[in-house]
Amino acid sequence: MKAIMILGANAGFVLGMSASILGGCSWATALGHAGVAALAGGILGRWWGKIWYTELHSALDQRRRERAAAASETKNSVKA
């Protein structure tokens, strides 16, 4: 999740700096905008990473439960 947060911060910094420079801001103002955009990108990356991580584990648990149910069903049908 740390990598996703860093990726979001980097993307925010680049987008913030690019938008400010293309908008005609001075370098100091562009750097300030880029810093705020990096913070926002990092926070959004952390939020998205947490959701992604939770859903991934939920899907893996569901798959594990389905395999266990199928295995127990197979064992029950063999006994009968």
Secondary structure as UniProt FT lines:
FT   HELIX           2..22
FT   TURN            23..24
FT   HELIX           27..79
//
